[in-house]
Amino acid sequence: MTPVSTAPAPPVHEHITDALKAPDLIRLGDNVVLARFETLKVYAALGAVRALLERGAVAPGQTLVDSSSGIYALALALACHRYGLGCHIVASTTVDTTMRAQLEILGATVDQMPPSQDLRLDQERRVRRVRQLIADRPDMHWMRQYHDPVHYAGYREFADLVDAALPGAPLTVVGAVGTGSSTGGLVQPLRERGRKVRSVAVQPFGSVTFGSERFSDPEAIIAGIGSSIPFGNVRHDLYDTLHWVDFRHAMAGAVGLLRDHAVFAGLSTGAAHLVAGWEAARHPERPHLVIGADTGHRYTERVFARHREALDPRGLKPHQITSLADLALPWSAMEWGRRRHEVPSAPARQAAAASTTKERTA
């Protein structure tokens, strides 16, 4: 007699986005779990597009446009494919051939910025280009992933998953800030349910989001986790602790994650993995959830092919500070305390930079 399987049947998905959106949960240590995504922002794009269609803010067949350094571009193209919408991406110079080919085959049109070693300039160029497109084509809908809070909506589903997988106990979430919606969109609904959630945020040096704009990290290619412009979707008062991590330390975390756990993930995940290791050792009583936003494919040449150069994560630790005035490369950590923060305007930042340059040359 053939035994009858009692295993639940796997779901048959109606669209690839249903399969992609949920992460794989992988235990990295006694109190560290990685939420490993193929592309994290499928939650944001699906949630935002559904909400906009339901509100009537977007009509079937309309073209959606936004700027992206990579994973949001793919997520938006997939959401548009699912819902029969047009898609136009103003792409960072960091978007590679593999990503661009996927976007174009999915039906998106792509404007890509010219080669640049300055990611601040790249980001500013992209925003200018989007504004020009909207002025020329008012029928397009600008998704404004950096500023429209509709991008928080999709992450409530991620919060449901986390609540079920890691129930009850106080939780620490470790992830790159980026546009703010992925970390904020997870932490906020969990706290609303009464969960005690500590939010540990990761930033690159050179980002205005949490005050490191006076620094330059020449090798930094951590596109998407920091910003040269203020992001309206970043709610500074959601974050408990901040870590600023340079390229070399993020690389150490990414290579270490692959070497020790066979997980091939991007630089933002590498930085979060490094930070989570240090935090988890100091707080062994709390589970730590690391957000792994994407795979490592777009970093193959500039990170993983150089794995022999990678620092040993076990020997690394942050410079612990109490004020932004003490911020220092290559890795700094600070208790943020869920306080508000006013990101200075571009003219104010330029004046401060000119003043600093004058002091250094005096």
C-alpha positions in Angstrom: 0.0 0.0 0.0 1.4 3.4 -1.0 1.9 5.6 2.1 -0.1 8.9 2.0 2.0 12.0 2.4 0.9 14.3 5.2 3.2 17.1 4.1 1.3 20.3 3.0 1.2 20.8 -0.7 3.4 23.7 -1.8 1.5 26.7 -3.1 1.1 27.3 -6.8 1.6 31.0 -7.3 -0.3 33.1 -9.8 2.7 35.4 -10.5 6.4 35.3 -9.8 6.1 38.2 -7.4 4.2 36.0 -4.9 7.1 33.6 -4.9 9.8 36.3 -4.7 8.4 38.5 -2.0 8.8 36.3 1.0 12.3 35.8 2.4 14.1 32.6 3.4 14.7 32.6 7.1 18.2 31.2 7.9 19.7 30.8 11.4 23.2 32.3 11.5 23.8 31.8 15.2 22.1 31.1 18.5 20.4 34.5 18.5 20.8 35.7 14.9 18.4 34.9 12.0 18.8 36.2 8.4 15.8 37.2 6.3 17.4 36.5 3.0 15.5 38.1 0.0 16.1 37.7 -3.7 14.8 41.3 -3.9 13.4 42.9 -0.8 11.5 45.7 -2.4 8.9 43.5 -4.1 7.0 44.0 -0.8 7.3 47.8 -1.2 6.4 47.9 -4.9 3.5 45.5 -4.8 2.0 47.2 -1.7 2.4 50.6 -3.2 1.0 49.7 -6.7 -2.0 47.9 -5.2 -2.8 50.8 -2.9 -2.5 53.4 -5.7 -4.8 51.3 -8.0 -7.3 50.9 -5.2 -7.4 54.6 -4.5 -7.7 55.5 -8.2 -4.4 57.5 -8.0 -3.1 55.2 -10.9 -5.2 53.9 -13.8 -4.8 50.6 -15.6 -2.3 51.0 -18.4 -0.7 54.1 -17.0 3.1 54.4 -16.9 4.9 54.5 -13.5 8.3 56.1 -13.2 11.0 56.2 -10.6 14.7 56.4 -9.9 16.6 53.4 -8.6 20.0 51.9 -8.0 18.8 48.4 -8.8 16.5 46.3 -6.6 13.6 48.7 -6.5 13.8 49.0 -10.3 13.3 45.3 -10.7 10.6 45.2 -8.0 8.6 48.0 -9.7 9.0 46.4 -13.2 7.7 43.1 -11.7 4.7 44.8 -10.1 3.9 46.7 -13.3 4.2 43.4 -15.2 1.7 41.8 -12.8 -0.8 44.6 -13.0 -0.5 45.6 -16.6 1.1 49.0 -16.1 3.9 50.7 -18.0 7.2 51.2 -16.3 10.0 53.7 -16.8 13.2 53.5 -14.7 15.8 56.2 -14.3 18.7 53.9 -13.4 21.8 54.5 -11.5 25.2 54.1 -13.2 25.6 51.0 -10.9 22.8 49.1 -12.6 24.6 46.3 -14.5 23.9 44.6 -17.8 22.1 41.7 -16.2 19.7 43.9 -14.3 19.1 46.2 -17.3 18.3 43.2 -19.6 15.7 41.9 -17.1 14.1 45.4 -16.9 13.8 45.7 -20.7 12.5 42.2 -21.2 9.9 42.8 -18.5 8.7 45.8 -20.7 10.3 48.7 -18.8 12.0 51.5 -20.6 15.3 52.6 -19.0 17.2 55.8 -18.8 20.7 55.1 -17.3 23.0 57.7 -15.9 26.5 58.0 -17.4 29.4 56.4 -15.7 30.4 58.2 -12.5 32.5 57.4 -9.4 30.5 59.9 -7.4 27.3 58.3 -6.2 26.1 61.7 -4.9 26.2 63.1 -8.4 24.6 60.0 -9.8 21.7 60.2 -7.4 21.2 63.9 -8.0 21.2 63.4 -11.7 18.6 60.7 -11.5 16.2 62.9 -9.5 16.7 65.8 -12.0 15.9 63.4 -14.8 12.7 62.1 -13.2 11.5 65.7 -12.6 12.2 66.5 -16.3 10.2 63.4 -17.4 7.2 64.3 -15.2 7.2 67.9 -16.6 7.3 66.6 -20.1 4.9 63.6 -19.5 2.3 64.6 -16.9 0.5 61.3 -17.7 3.3 59.4 -15.9 2.9 58.7 -12.2 6.1 59.3 -10.2 6.3 56.6 -7.5 8.5 58.6 -5.3 9.9 55.6 -3.4 12.1 58.1 -1.4 9.2 60.2 -0.2 5.7 58.6 -0.6 4.7 56.7 2.6 2.6 54.3 0.5 5.8 52.3 0.3 5.4 51.3 3.9 2.2 49.4 3.3 3.6 46.3 1.7 5.9 45.6 4.7 3.0 44.8 7.0 2.9 41.4 5.4 6.6 40.9 6.2 5.8 41.9 9.8 3.2 39.1 9.9 5.8 36.6 8.7 8.4 37.8 11.3 5.8 37.8 14.1 4.9 34.2 13.3 8.5 32.9 12.9 10.0 34.8 15.9 7.1 35.2 18.3 6.8 36.8 21.6 10.3 37.7 22.8 11.9 41.2 22.5 13.4 41.4 19.1 16.3 43.4 17.5 16.0 44.2 13.8 19.2 45.0 12.0 19.1 46.5 8.5 20.2 49.2 6.1 18.2 52.4 6.2 18.0 53.2 2.5 14.7 54.9 1.8 13.5 54.1 5.3 10.5 52.0 4.3 11.9 48.5 4.7 13.2 48.9 8.2 10.5 51.4 9.3 7.8 49.4 7.5 8.8 46.3 9.5 9.5 47.9 12.9 6.4 50.1 13.1 3.7 47.5 12.8 5.5 45.1 15.1 5.6 47.9 17.8 2.0 48.7 17.2 1.2 45.1 18.1 3.0 45.5 21.4 6.2 43.8 20.4 9.4 45.2 22.1 11.5 45.9 19.0 14.9 47.5 19.0 15.9 48.9 15.6 19.6 48.9 14.6 20.2 50.9 11.5 23.1 50.7 9.1 24.4 53.7 7.1 27.4 54.2 4.7 29.7 57.2 5.2 28.8 60.1 3.0 25.1 59.8 3.5 23.1 62.9 4.7 20.4 60.7 6.2 22.1 60.5 9.6 24.7 63.2 9.4 27.8 61.5 7.8 27.8 63.7 4.7 31.2 65.3 5.5 32.9 62.0 5.0 34.1 60.4 1.7 34.5 56.6 1.2 36.2 56.3 -2.1 35.4 52.7 -2.7 31.8 53.0 -1.6 29.4 51.3 -4.0 26.7 50.6 -1.3 24.1 52.2 -3.6 20.7 52.4 -2.0 21.5 52.2 1.7 22.4 55.8 2.1 21.6 59.1 0.4 23.1 62.3 -0.9 19.6 63.9 -0.6 17.0 64.0 2.2 14.5 61.1 2.0 11.1 61.9 3.3 10.3 58.2 4.1 13.1 58.0 6.7 11.5 58.4 10.1 14.5 59.0 12.3 12.6 58.5 15.5 12.0 54.8 14.7 15.7 53.9 15.2 17.4 53.0 18.5 21.0 52.5 17.4 23.1 53.7 14.4 26.1 52.0 12.8 28.1 53.8 10.0 30.1 51.2 8.1 32.7 51.8 5.3 33.1 49.7 2.1 35.9 47.5 3.5 33.9 46.5 6.5 30.8 45.8 4.5 32.9 43.7 2.2 34.3 41.8 5.2 30.7 41.1 6.3 29.5 40.0 2.8 32.5 37.7 2.2 32.3 36.3 5.8 28.6 35.5 5.3 29.3 33.5 2.2 32.3 31.8 3.7 30.7 30.9 7.0 27.1 30.3 6.0 27.1 29.8 2.2 24.8 32.8 1.7 25.6 34.9 -1.3 24.2 38.3 -0.6 24.8 42.0 -1.3 26.9 44.6 0.4 24.1 46.1 2.5 23.5 42.5 3.8 27.2 42.2 4.5 27.2 45.4 6.5 24.1 44.3 8.5 25.6 40.9 9.1 28.8 42.4 10.5 26.8 44.8 12.7 24.4 42.1 13.9 27.4 39.9 15.0 28.7 42.6 17.2 25.2 43.5 18.6 24.2 39.9 19.2 27.4 39.2 21.2 26.5 42.2 23.5 22.9 41.2 23.8 22.8 37.4 23.9 19.3 37.4 25.5 17.6 38.9 22.4 17.0 37.4 19.0 18.4 39.5 16.2 16.8 39.6 12.7 19.1 40.7 9.9 17.5 42.0 6.7 19.3 40.7 3.6 18.0 42.9 0.8 19.3 41.1 -2.3 21.7 38.6 -3.7 25.4 39.3 -4.3 25.4 39.1 -8.1 25.8 42.8 -8.9 28.8 42.9 -6.5 30.7 40.0 -8.0 33.5 41.9 -9.7 34.1 44.6 -7.2 33.6 42.6 -4.0 33.5 38.8 -4.3 36.2 38.5 -6.9 38.5 40.3 -4.4 37.6 38.0 -1.5 41.3 37.4 -0.7 41.5 41.1 0.3 38.6 40.9 2.7 39.2 41.7 6.4 38.5 39.1 9.0 35.2 40.1 10.6 36.2 38.5 13.9 38.8 41.2 14.4 36.6 44.2 13.7 34.7 46.4 16.1 33.1 49.8 16.0 34.3 53.1 17.5 31.6 53.8 20.0 30.5 57.5 20.0 27.9 59.7 21.8 27.8 62.5 19.3 27.8 63.0 15.5 30.8 65.3 16.1 32.8 62.2 17.0 31.8 60.2 14.0 34.9 58.5 12.4 35.8 56.0 9.7 35.8 53.1 9.2 33.0 51.9 11.6 31.2 54.0 14.3 28.3 53.1 16.5 26.0 55.4 18.5 22.9 55.1 20.6 20.4 57.2 18.6 17.5 56.9 21.1 14.6 57.3 18.6 15.1 61.0 18.4 14.2 63.2 15.5 16.8 64.6 13.1 16.5 67.5 10.7 18.5 66.8 7.5 20.1 70.1 6.4 19.1 71.6 3.0 21.5 71.4 0.1 22.6 75.1 0.5 23.3 74.5 4.2 25.3 71.4 3.5 27.3 73.3 0.8 28.0 76.2 3.2 29.1 73.7 5.9 31.4 71.9 3.5 32.9 75.2 2.3 33.5 76.2 5.9 35.2 72.9 6.8 37.4 73.1 3.7 38.4 76.7 4.7 39.3 75.5 8.2 41.4 72.6 6.9 43.4 74.9 4.5 43.8 77.8 6.9 
